[in-house]
Amino acid sequence: MKKILLLSDTHSHIDENMLKYCRQADEVWHAGDIGNEDITNKIKEVSRLRAVYGNIDGAELRTEFPLDNIFIIEKVKVWITHIGGYPNRYEPRIREEIQNISPKLFISGHSHILKVQFDKKNNLLHMNPGAAGIYGFHKTRTMLRFEIDGYEIKNLEVIELKK
């Protein structure tokens, strides 16, 4: 079993409250728009990090992290990307590849809108953790915490942070 903390759109902001949740996770997944390497360095000090770069991320982050991070954890195939869309409204490149990749869990960021939705057509769970940073139109900063145990994705929690 793995305890996962999922966040996105930090836009160069991380604080001690966020790091407290990072310390509690076996792995932290960042769905892009990290902002700078200071963010990823701080997360790596307290937990294992998997990340993708987002549209605001510069050359250093694009060199370290991929556009798409596809992996298997426990027995769940995961695909993380920054700009992905939602079930029935995926970005064109995602729509073209999603059936070939066949993830059980598809994660994207970018919108700053927290959303967890099951995609019946592609038989997958879609997650967008919203935005954990202080930059953007969102009124509440959010992250998601959950567990992966074998084939199960369970104990999903929304973490709300003060803006």
C-alpha positions in Angstrom: 0.0 0.0 0.0 1.2 3.5 -0.9 0.0 6.8 0.5 0.0 9.5 -2.2 -0.3 13.3 -2.0 -1.3 14.8 -5.3 -0.8 18.5 -6.0 -0.6 20.8 -9.0 -0.1 24.5 -9.9 2.1 25.5 -7.0 3.4 28.4 -9.2 6.6 28.7 -7.1 4.8 28.6 -3.7 5.3 26.0 -1.0 4.8 26.5 2.7 5.3 24.5 5.9 1.7 23.3 6.0 2.1 21.8 2.5 5.3 20.2 3.5 3.6 18.7 6.5 1.3 16.7 4.2 4.3 15.8 2.0 6.0 14.2 5.0 3.0 12.0 5.6 3.0 10.6 2.1 5.0 7.7 0.7 5.1 9.6 -2.6 4.2 13.1 -3.7 2.9 13.6 -7.3 3.0 17.0 -8.9 0.9 17.6 -12.0 2.8 20.6 -13.3 3.2 24.3 -13.2 5.7 23.8 -10.5 7.3 27.2 -10.8 10.9 26.6 -9.9 13.3 23.9 -8.7 13.1 25.2 -5.1 9.7 23.6 -4.8 10.8 20.2 -6.1 13.9 20.3 -3.9 11.9 20.9 -0.8 9.5 18.1 -1.6 12.4 15.7 -2.3 13.9 16.4 1.1 10.8 14.9 2.8 9.3 12.4 0.3 9.7 10.6 -3.0 8.6 12.9 -5.9 7.1 12.1 -9.3 6.2 15.1 -11.4 5.6 16.5 -14.9 6.3 20.0 -16.2 3.6 22.5 -16.9 3.2 25.3 -19.4 4.8 27.9 -17.0 7.8 25.8 -16.2 11.2 26.7 -17.6 14.1 24.8 -19.1 15.5 23.4 -15.8 12.2 21.8 -14.8 11.5 20.6 -18.4 14.9 18.9 -18.4 14.3 17.2 -15.1 10.6 16.2 -15.5 8.7 14.8 -18.6 5.6 16.1 -20.2 3.9 12.8 -19.5 4.8 10.5 -16.6 3.4 7.0 -17.1 4.1 4.3 -14.5 2.7 1.4 -12.5 2.4 1.7 -8.8 1.2 -1.3 -6.8 -1.0 -2.7 -9.7 -2.4 0.6 -10.9 -1.3 2.1 -14.2 -1.0 5.9 -13.8 -0.7 8.7 -16.4 0.1 12.2 -15.2 0.3 15.2 -17.5 -0.3 18.9 -16.9 -2.8 19.9 -19.7 -5.1 16.9 -20.1 -8.7 18.0 -19.9 -11.6 15.9 -18.4 -13.6 12.9 -19.4 -15.6 13.7 -22.6 -13.5 16.9 -22.9 -9.9 15.6 -23.2 -7.3 17.6 -25.0 -6.8 16.3 -28.6 -3.4 14.6 -27.9 -4.9 12.8 -24.8 -8.0 11.7 -26.7 -5.7 10.1 -29.3 -3.5 8.2 -26.8 -5.7 7.4 -23.9 -7.0 4.1 -25.3 -3.4 3.0 -26.3 -2.0 3.8 -22.9 -5.0 2.5 -21.0 -4.3 4.0 -17.5 -6.5 3.1 -14.6 -5.8 6.6 -13.1 -5.4 9.7 -15.3 -4.2 12.9 -13.6 -4.0 16.4 -15.0 -3.7 19.9 -13.5 -3.7 23.3 -15.3 -7.4 24.3 -14.7 -7.0 25.2 -11.0 -10.3 23.4 -10.6 -10.5 20.4 -8.2 -12.3 17.5 -9.9 -12.4 13.7 -9.4 -14.5 11.9 -12.0 -14.9 8.3 -13.2 -14.6 8.0 -17.0 -16.9 5.2 -18.0 -15.9 5.2 -21.7 -12.2 4.7 -20.9 -12.7 2.8 -17.6 -10.5 5.1 -15.6 -10.5 7.5 -12.7 -9.6 11.1 -13.6 -8.2 13.4 -10.9 -7.3 17.1 -11.0 -6.1 18.3 -7.5 -6.9 21.9 -8.2 -4.2 24.4 -7.3 -2.0 24.4 -4.3 -0.3 27.7 -5.0 -1.3 31.2 -4.2 -1.3 32.5 -7.8 -4.5 32.2 -9.8 -8.3 32.7 -9.7 -9.1 29.9 -7.3 -10.4 30.9 -3.9 -9.3 27.8 -2.0 -6.0 26.0 -2.4 -6.4 22.3 -2.7 -4.5 19.0 -2.8 -5.7 15.4 -2.8 -4.5 12.5 -0.6 -5.3 8.9 -1.3 -4.0 5.3 -1.0 -3.2 2.8 -3.7 -3.4 -0.8 -2.5 -3.0 -3.4 -5.2 -5.6 -2.6 -7.8 -7.6 -0.3 -5.4 -7.5 3.5 -5.2 -9.1 4.3 -1.9 -9.5 6.7 1.1 -9.5 9.8 -1.1 -9.4 13.0 0.8 -9.6 16.7 -0.3 -7.1 18.9 1.6 -8.1 22.5 1.7 -5.4 25.1 2.4 -6.0 28.8 3.3 -5.2 31.2 0.5 
